[in-house]
Amino acid sequence: MTDTLLPWWLAIPVALLLVLSGIVALIGSAGLLRFKHVYSRIHAPTMGNTLGTFFMVLAVAISASHLMSRPILHPLIISVLLIITSPVTAIFLMRAAIKREYRQRLAEYGPDEPGYLDMPHKAPLPADLLPPQPEPQEHPPQ
């Protein structure tokens, strides 16, 4: 039964990779809570998700390779797919936020910060997307 355990010289790097994975994911989650705007909030969880999963999958690949007595590299496919898909989903979320701001100029995006979403150079809203303005009422002279 003791032959299925990892030796200490291999268990320490695997444990460090797993702890590092948890720390990176926790920092990414804290960044999601700490940042105030949707454009800055999107970066922290995306990086934490990708890097945290990479460290975890690397630890699994190292320990499985030792236990199977042959190189096990197919768990790294998970990291490759995540590296490809995570930025794409972040871009889609940012584009959705831009379109939301474009359609609805005033939005609540922080717990206590109602206001405009921060964009460096806002273009004026096209006339067809502007909310209807009430007609000025003229009072007849008395």
MDTraj code that builds the backbone (N, CA, C; nanometers):
import mdtraj as md
import numpy as np

residues = "MET THR ASP THR LEU LEU PRO TRP TRP LEU ALA ILE PRO VAL ALA LEU LEU LEU VAL LEU SER GLY ILE VAL ALA LEU ILE GLY SER ALA GLY LEU LEU ARG PHE LYS HIS VAL TYR SER ARG ILE HIS ALA PRO THR MET GLY ASN THR LEU GLY THR PHE PHE MET VAL LEU ALA VAL ALA ILE SER ALA SER HIS LEU MET SER ARG PRO ILE LEU HIS PRO LEU ILE ILE SER VAL LEU LEU ILE ILE THR SER PRO VAL THR ALA ILE PHE LEU MET ARG ALA ALA ILE LYS ARG GLU TYR ARG GLN ARG LEU ALA GLU TYR GLY PRO ASP GLU PRO GLY TYR LEU ASP MET PRO HIS LYS ALA PRO LEU PRO ALA ASP LEU LEU PRO PRO GLN PRO GLU PRO GLN GLU HIS PRO PRO GLN".split()
xyz = np.array([
    [0.0824, -0.1187, 0.0000],
    [0.0000, 0.0000, 0.0000],
    [0.0871, 0.1254, 0.0000],
    [0.2084, 0.1174, 0.0510],
    [0.2941, 0.2355, 0.0563],
    [0.3547, 0.2693, -0.0792],
    [0.3473, 0.1770, -0.1767],
    [0.4051, 0.2060, -0.3068],
    [0.3200, 0.3044, -0.3874],
    [0.1947, 0.3317, -0.3480],
    [0.1104, 0.4277, -0.4192],
    [0.1284, 0.5705, -0.3682],
    [0.2038, 0.5892, -0.2611],
    [0.2271, 0.7236, -0.2105],
    [0.3382, 0.7909, -0.2881],
    [0.3321, 0.9226, -0.2930],
    [0.4393, 0.9973, -0.3580],
    [0.5576, 1.0099, -0.2637],
    [0.6798, 1.0010, -0.3143],
    [0.7955, 1.0266, -0.2281],
    [0.7973, 1.1739, -0.1875],
    [0.8654, 1.2031, -0.0798],
    [0.8644, 1.3391, -0.0258],
    [0.9211, 1.4411, -0.1232],
    [1.0224, 1.4018, -0.2027],
    [1.0835, 1.4938, -0.2964],
    [0.9902, 1.5295, -0.4121],
    [0.8853, 1.4507, -0.4329],
    [0.7863, 1.4805, -0.5353],
    [0.6584, 1.5381, -0.4735],
    [0.6289, 1.4962, -0.3506],
    [0.5080, 1.5454, -0.2843],
    [0.5190, 1.6936, -0.2500],
    [0.6380, 1.7406, -0.2181],
    [0.6547, 1.8822, -0.1819],
    [0.6266, 1.9755, -0.3005],
    [0.6848, 1.9518, -0.4194],
    [0.6492, 2.0407, -0.5327],
    [0.5022, 2.0309, -0.5725],
    [0.4443, 1.9119, -0.5644],
    [0.3028, 1.8965, -0.5975],
    [0.2168, 1.9740, -0.4977],
    [0.2495, 1.9633, -0.3696],
    [0.1742, 2.0369, -0.2680],
    [0.1918, 2.1875, -0.2857],
    [0.3132, 2.2318, -0.3186],
    [0.3360, 2.3749, -0.3408],
    [0.2581, 2.4265, -0.4619],
    [0.2526, 2.3461, -0.5677],
    [0.1752, 2.3859, -0.6846],
    [0.0257, 2.3960, -0.6513],
    [-0.0244, 2.3016, -0.5711],
    [-0.1662, 2.3066, -0.5330],
    [-0.1965, 2.4268, -0.4438],
    [-0.1077, 2.4559, -0.3503],
    [-0.1278, 2.5727, -0.2640],
    [-0.1185, 2.7008, -0.3466],
    [-0.0222, 2.7075, -0.4388],
    [-0.0081, 2.8239, -0.5253],
    [-0.1319, 2.8412, -0.6134],
    [-0.1879, 2.7317, -0.6586],
    [-0.3112, 2.7373, -0.7369],
    [-0.4251, 2.7987, -0.6568],
    [-0.4387, 2.7574, -0.5322],
    [-0.5438, 2.8135, -0.4473],
    [-0.5213, 2.9602, -0.4171],
    [-0.3960, 2.9993, -0.3942],
    [-0.3657, 3.1397, -0.3635],
    [-0.3963, 3.2285, -0.4841],
    [-0.3565, 3.1845, -0.6027],
    [-0.3810, 3.2641, -0.7235],
    [-0.5310, 3.2769, -0.7490],
    [-0.6053, 3.1685, -0.7317],
    [-0.7509, 3.1749, -0.7506],
    [-0.8156, 3.2659, -0.6466],
    [-0.7663, 3.2627, -0.5244],
    [-0.8195, 3.3492, -0.4188],
    [-0.7902, 3.4963, -0.4466],
    [-0.6714, 3.5255, -0.4957],
    [-0.6367, 3.6632, -0.5305],
    [-0.7238, 3.7126, -0.6459],
    [-0.7479, 3.6268, -0.7433],
    [-0.8364, 3.6644, -0.8540],
    [-0.9782, 3.6926, -0.8067],
    [-1.0270, 3.6123, -0.7125],
    [-1.1608, 3.6356, -0.6577],
    [-1.1647, 3.7634, -0.5753],
    [-1.0587, 3.7919, -0.5010],
    [-1.0534, 3.9164, -0.4234],
    [-1.0486, 4.0370, -0.5167],
    [-0.9814, 4.0236, -0.6292],
    [-0.9795, 4.1316, -0.7272],
    [-1.1169, 4.1573, -0.7855],
    [-1.1946, 4.0531, -0.8008],
    [-1.3317, 4.0684, -0.8503],
    [-1.4148, 4.1504, -0.7531],
    [-1.3925, 4.1315, -0.6248],
    [-1.4671, 4.2067, -0.5241],
    [-1.4112, 4.3471, -0.5031],
    [-1.2811, 4.3629, -0.5198],
    [-1.2169, 4.4902, -0.4859],
    [-1.2336, 4.5969, -0.5930],
    [-1.2197, 4.5597, -0.7191],
    [-1.2271, 4.6586, -0.8262],
    [-1.3697, 4.7099, -0.8410],
    [-1.3824, 4.8343, -0.8828],
    [-1.5125, 4.8983, -0.8837],
    [-1.5803, 4.8992, -1.0205],
    [-1.5046, 4.8950, -1.1275],
    [-1.5629, 4.9082, -1.2601],
    [-1.5578, 4.7760, -1.3349],
    [-1.6525, 4.7581, -1.4247],
    [-1.6646, 4.6302, -1.4941],
    [-1.5417, 4.6012, -1.5797],
    [-1.4776, 4.7038, -1.6338],
    [-1.3622, 4.6808, -1.7205],
    [-1.2387, 4.6388, -1.6414],
    [-1.2256, 4.6854, -1.5204],
    [-1.1126, 4.6408, -1.4391],
    [-1.1459, 4.5114, -1.3655],
    [-1.2726, 4.4866, -1.3400],
    [-1.3121, 4.3615, -1.2727],
    [-1.2889, 4.2392, -1.3594],
    [-1.2920, 4.2553, -1.4879],
    [-1.2843, 4.1391, -1.5774],
    [-1.1440, 4.0794, -1.5793],
    [-1.0415, 4.1585, -1.5487],
    [-0.9030, 4.1117, -1.5635],
    [-0.8605, 4.0153, -1.4526],
    [-0.8914, 4.0492, -1.3281],
    [-0.8426, 3.9692, -1.2150],
    [-0.8940, 3.8249, -1.2167],
    [-1.0239, 3.7997, -1.2320],
    [-1.0677, 3.6593, -1.2326],
    [-1.0204, 3.5821, -1.3558],
    [-1.0054, 3.6518, -1.4673],
    [-0.9589, 3.5820, -1.5879],
    [-0.8172, 3.5306, -1.5687],
    [-0.7290, 3.6163, -1.5161],
    [-0.5912, 3.5731, -1.4927],
    [-0.5843, 3.4697, -1.3800],
    [-0.6611, 3.4909, -1.2735],
    [-0.6618, 3.3948, -1.1628],
    [-0.7138, 3.2592, -1.2056],
    [-0.8157, 3.2602, -1.2890],
    [-0.8734, 3.1358, -1.3389],
    [-0.7721, 3.0591, -1.4233],
    [-0.7089, 3.1280, -1.5148],
    [-0.6155, 3.0618, -1.6068],
    [-0.4913, 3.0119, -1.5338],
    [-0.4274, 3.0990, -1.4576],
    [-0.3034, 3.0606, -1.3901],
    [-0.3281, 2.9594, -1.2785],
    [-0.4366, 2.9763, -1.2033],
    [-0.4691, 2.8815, -1.0963],
    [-0.4966, 2.7421, -1.1505],
    [-0.5701, 2.7355, -1.2597],
    [-0.5975, 2.6043, -1.3195],
    [-0.4709, 2.5432, -1.3778],
    [-0.3842, 2.6262, -1.4357],
    [-0.2590, 2.5730, -1.4901],
    [-0.1740, 2.5099, -1.3806],
    [-0.1606, 2.5765, -1.2659],
    [-0.0821, 2.5195, -1.1563],
    [-0.1429, 2.3895, -1.1058],
    [-0.2746, 2.3832, -1.0962],
    [-0.3401, 2.2626, -1.0478],
    [-0.3216, 2.1468, -1.1458],
    [-0.3387, 2.1747, -1.2742],
    [-0.3237, 2.0695, -1.3748],
    [-0.1793, 2.0228, -1.3836],
    [-0.0852, 2.1130, -1.3646],
    [0.0565, 2.0742, -1.3632],
    [0.0859, 1.9810, -1.2455],
    [0.0280, 2.0115, -1.1300],
    [0.0465, 1.9232, -1.0138],
    [-0.0142, 1.7855, -1.0396],
    [-0.1312, 1.7827, -1.1024],
    [-0.1947, 1.6539, -1.1347],
    [-0.1102, 1.5765, -1.2347],
    [-0.0571, 1.6441, -1.3351],
    [0.0244, 1.5755, -1.4363],
    [0.1521, 1.5183, -1.3750],
    [0.2154, 1.5925, -1.2845],
    [0.3377, 1.5438, -1.2198],
    [0.3081, 1.4219, -1.1331],
    [0.2046, 1.4320, -1.0500],
    [0.1756, 1.3187, -0.9605],
    [0.1247, 1.1970, -1.0375],
    [0.0416, 1.2186, -1.1394],
    [-0.0077, 1.1046, -1.2180],
    [0.1046, 1.0400, -1.2979],
    [0.1986, 1.1195, -1.3465],
    [0.3121, 1.0621, -1.4210],
    [0.3958, 0.9724, -1.3313],
    [0.4150, 1.0127, -1.2063],
    [0.4919, 0.9285, -1.1152],
    [0.4146, 0.8015, -1.0789],
    [0.2860, 0.8157, -1.0520],
    [0.2078, 0.6994, -1.0098],
    [0.1881, 0.5988, -1.1232],
    [0.1795, 0.6466, -1.2476],
    [0.1615, 0.5564, -1.3620],
    [0.2940, 0.5093, -1.4206],
    [0.4046, 0.5663, -1.3737],
    [0.5393, 0.5314, -1.4209],
    [0.5587, 0.5591, -1.5692],
    [0.4895, 0.6560, -1.6190],
    [0.5056, 0.7015, -1.7574],
    [0.4567, 0.8455, -1.7657],
    [0.5016, 0.9213, -1.8639],
    [0.4589, 1.0616, -1.8733],
    [0.3097, 1.0731, -1.9063],
    [0.2392, 1.1498, -1.8275],
    [0.0970, 1.1761, -1.8497],
    [0.0856, 1.3245, -1.8817],
    [0.0606, 1.3566, -2.0067],
    [0.0559, 1.4957, -2.0481],
    [-0.0831, 1.5407, -2.0922],
    [-0.1772, 1.4478, -2.1064],
    [-0.3086, 1.4895, -2.1553],
    [-0.3863, 1.5799, -2.0591],
    [-0.3584, 1.5842, -1.9267],
    [-0.4260, 1.6880, -1.8469],
    [-0.3862, 1.8300, -1.8863],
    [-0.2706, 1.8444, -1.9508],
    [-0.2290, 1.9775, -1.9932],
    [-0.3154, 2.0320, -2.1063],
    [-0.3919, 1.9448, -2.1717],
    [-0.4869, 1.9894, -2.2747],
    [-0.5904, 2.0822, -2.2114],
    [-0.6264, 2.0555, -2.0865],
    [-0.7216, 2.1419, -2.0153],
    [-0.6657, 2.2832, -2.0064],
    [-0.5382, 2.2948, -1.9739],
    [-0.4762, 2.4275, -1.9642],
    [-0.4723, 2.4969, -2.0997],
    [-0.4395, 2.4238, -2.2028],
    [-0.4338, 2.4839, -2.3365],
    [-0.5721, 2.5346, -2.3773],
    [-0.6753, 2.4542, -2.3551],
    [-0.8104, 2.4973, -2.3894],
    [-0.8534, 2.6169, -2.3056],
    [-0.8154, 2.6190, -2.1809],
    [-0.8508, 2.7313, -2.0950],
    [-0.7761, 2.8575, -2.1350],
    [-0.6504, 2.8435, -2.1744],
    [-0.5728, 2.9592, -2.2202],
    [-0.6344, 3.0167, -2.3481],
    [-0.6928, 2.9326, -2.4293],
    [-0.7564, 2.9796, -2.5523],
    [-0.8930, 3.0420, -2.5237],
    [-0.9738, 2.9774, -2.4403],
    [-1.1123, 3.0216, -2.4231],
    [-1.1306, 3.1325, -2.3204],
    [-1.0469, 3.1425, -2.2214],
    [-1.0660, 3.2425, -2.1167],
    [-1.0554, 3.3860, -2.1696],
    [-0.9563, 3.4214, -2.2502],
    [-0.9548, 3.5570, -2.3046],
    [-1.0723, 3.5852, -2.3984],
    [-1.1162, 3.4833, -2.4701],
    [-1.2295, 3.5033, -2.5615],
    [-1.3557, 3.5361, -2.4825],
    [-1.3800, 3.4645, -2.3732],
    [-1.4981, 3.4955, -2.2923],
    [-1.4841, 3.6318, -2.2253],
    [-1.3631, 3.6697, -2.1864],
    [-1.3426, 3.8038, -2.1284],
    [-1.3735, 3.9118, -2.2315],
    [-1.3331, 3.8906, -2.3552],
    [-1.3623, 3.9872, -2.4615],
    [-1.5124, 3.9972, -2.4839],
    [-1.5825, 3.8839, -2.4837],
    [-1.7278, 3.8874, -2.5009],
    [-1.7961, 3.9611, -2.3865],
    [-1.7471, 3.9414, -2.2635],
    [-1.8046, 4.0142, -2.1499],
    [-1.7787, 4.1641, -2.1619],
    [-1.6592, 4.2022, -2.2064],
    [-1.6304, 4.3448, -2.2233],
    [-1.7153, 4.4052, -2.3341],
    [-1.7327, 4.3329, -2.4418],
    [-1.8164, 4.3844, -2.5501],
    [-1.9611, 4.3990, -2.5054],
    [-2.0078, 4.3054, -2.4230],
    [-2.1436, 4.3174, -2.3701],
    [-2.1563, 4.4398, -2.2803],
    [-2.0539, 4.4682, -2.2018],
    [-2.0574, 4.5863, -2.1158],
    [-2.0545, 4.7141, -2.1990],
    [-1.9769, 4.7156, -2.3052],
    [-1.9730, 4.8334, -2.3924],
    [-2.1082, 4.8553, -2.4577],
    [-2.1696, 4.7480, -2.5067],
    [-2.3012, 4.7621, -2.5686],
    [-2.4066, 4.8033, -2.4670],
    [-2.3937, 4.7548, -2.3450],
    [-2.4880, 4.7948, -2.2406],
    [-2.4741, 4.9440, -2.2128],
    [-2.3511, 4.9904, -2.2062],
    [-2.3300, 5.1327, -2.1823],
    [-2.3777, 5.2149, -2.3003],
    [-2.3616, 5.1643, -2.4171],
    [-2.4026, 5.2345, -2.5372],
    [-2.5549, 5.2527, -2.5394],
    [-2.6260, 5.1499, -2.4959],
    [-2.7724, 5.1550, -2.4958],
    [-2.8279, 5.2235, -2.3712],
    [-2.7623, 5.2035, -2.2619],
    [-2.8126, 5.2554, -2.1348],
    [-2.6984, 5.3315, -2.0696],
    [-2.6950, 5.4618, -2.0889],
    [-2.5798, 5.5398, -2.0454],
    [-2.5614, 5.5391, -1.8941],
    [-2.6682, 5.5426, -1.8185],
    [-2.6567, 5.5449, -1.6741],
    [-2.6776, 5.4039, -1.6221],
    [-2.5777, 5.3500, -1.5535],
    [-2.5870, 5.2132, -1.5039],
    [-2.5229, 5.2066, -1.3670],
    [-2.5740, 5.1196, -1.2831],
    [-2.5105, 5.0973, -1.1544],
    [-2.4145, 4.9813, -1.1695],
    [-2.2875, 5.0079, -1.1514],
    [-2.1880, 4.9027, -1.1696],
    [-2.1058, 4.8803, -1.0453],
    [-2.1305, 4.9495, -0.9409],
    [-2.0631, 4.9268, -0.8151],
    [-2.1669, 4.9327, -0.7046],
    [-2.1365, 4.8835, -0.5878],
    [-2.2361, 4.8808, -0.4811],
    [-2.2836, 5.0193, -0.4394],
    [-2.1977, 5.1206, -0.4488],
    [-2.2388, 5.2537, -0.4072],
    [-2.1974, 5.3606, -0.5085],
    [-2.1812, 5.3206, -0.6323],
    [-2.1342, 5.4136, -0.7337],
    [-2.2256, 5.4163, -0.8550],
    [-2.3395, 5.4827, -0.8477],
    [-2.4156, 5.4974, -0.9721],
    [-2.3467, 5.5988, -1.0609],
    [-2.3443, 5.5749, -1.1865],
    [-2.2797, 5.6701, -1.2758],
    [-2.2487, 5.6062, -1.4080],
    [-2.1751, 5.6782, -1.4877],
    [-2.1384, 5.6275, -1.6185],
    [-2.0256, 5.5263, -1.6063],
    [-2.0319, 5.4238, -1.6894],
    [-1.9211, 5.3295, -1.6950],
    [-1.8002, 5.4035, -1.7506],
    [-1.6838, 5.3709, -1.6994],
    [-1.5647, 5.4440, -1.7397],
    [-1.5136, 5.3946, -1.8738],
    [-1.5093, 5.4835, -1.9678],
    [-1.4465, 5.4573, -2.0962],
    [-1.3579, 5.5770, -2.1264],
    [-1.2431, 5.5559, -2.1870],
    [-1.1495, 5.6668, -2.2070],
    [-1.2079, 5.7816, -2.2906],
    [-1.2642, 5.7519, -2.4051],
    [-1.3173, 5.8559, -2.4938],
    [-1.4572, 5.8154, -2.5348],
    [-1.5539, 5.8727, -2.4712],
    [-1.6920, 5.8393, -2.5045],
    [-1.7376, 5.9249, -2.6221],
    [-1.7946, 5.8593, -2.7171],
    [-1.8540, 5.9302, -2.8288],
    [-1.9970, 5.9659, -2.7908],
    [-2.0493, 6.0729, -2.8465],
    [-2.1880, 6.1058, -2.8143],
    [-2.2816, 5.9980, -2.8676],
    [-2.3932, 5.9840, -2.8005],
    [-2.4915, 5.8837, -2.8370],
    [-2.5574, 5.9225, -2.9682],
    [-2.5793, 5.8269, -3.0600],
    [-2.6502, 5.8599, -3.1841],
    [-2.7932, 5.9048, -3.1529],
    [-2.8497, 5.9806, -3.2442],
    [-2.9826, 6.0384, -3.2217],
    [-3.0894, 5.9309, -3.2082],
    [-3.0741, 5.8191, -3.2782],
    [-3.1780, 5.7157, -3.2696],
    [-3.1750, 5.6410, -3.1361],
    [-3.0677, 5.6510, -3.0603],
    [-3.0601, 5.5844, -2.9306],
    [-3.0861, 5.6781, -2.8128],
    [-3.0984, 5.8069, -2.8397],
    [-3.1258, 5.9012, -2.7323],
    [-3.2675, 5.8812, -2.6796],
    [-3.2878, 5.8947, -2.5490],
    [-3.4243, 5.8833, -2.4969],
    [-3.5074, 6.0009, -2.5452],
    [-3.6372, 5.9796, -2.5619],
    [-3.7205, 6.0898, -2.6116],
    [-3.7247, 6.2037, -2.5103],
    [-3.7098, 6.3248, -2.5623],
    [-3.7138, 6.4445, -2.4790],
    [-3.8553, 6.5003, -2.4795],
    [-3.9036, 6.5466, -2.3647],
    [-4.0385, 6.6046, -2.3634],
    [-4.0400, 6.7355, -2.4409],
    [-4.1495, 6.7556, -2.5103],
    [-4.1659, 6.8792, -2.5876],
    [-4.1804, 6.9977, -2.4919],
    [-4.1136, 7.1083, -2.5194],
    [-4.1334, 7.2253, -2.4341],
    [-4.2736, 7.2831, -2.4568],
    [-4.3418, 7.3067, -2.3512],
    [-4.4787, 7.3585, -2.3595],
    [-4.4760, 7.5100, -2.3537],
    [-4.5387, 7.5707, -2.4519],
    [-4.5462, 7.7155, -2.4560],
    [-4.6749, 7.7594, -2.3870],
    [-4.6629, 7.8529, -2.3005],
    [-4.7800, 7.9058, -2.2322],
    [-4.8327, 8.0269, -2.3101],
    [-4.9593, 8.0318, -2.3343],
    [-5.0119, 8.1505, -2.4063],
    [-5.0027, 8.2743, -2.3178],
    [-4.9807, 8.3883, -2.3786],
    [-4.9703, 8.5111, -2.2990],
    [-5.1039, 8.5406, -2.2318],
    [-5.0997, 8.5926, -2.1142],
    [-5.2229, 8.6201, -2.0410],
    [-5.2595, 8.7638, -2.0404],
])
top = md.Topology()
chain = top.add_chain()
for i, resn in enumerate(residues, 1):
    res = top.add_residue(resn, chain, resSeq=i)
    for name in ("N", "CA", "C"):
        top.add_atom(name, md.element.get_by_symbol(name[0]), res)
traj = md.Trajectory(xyz[None], top)
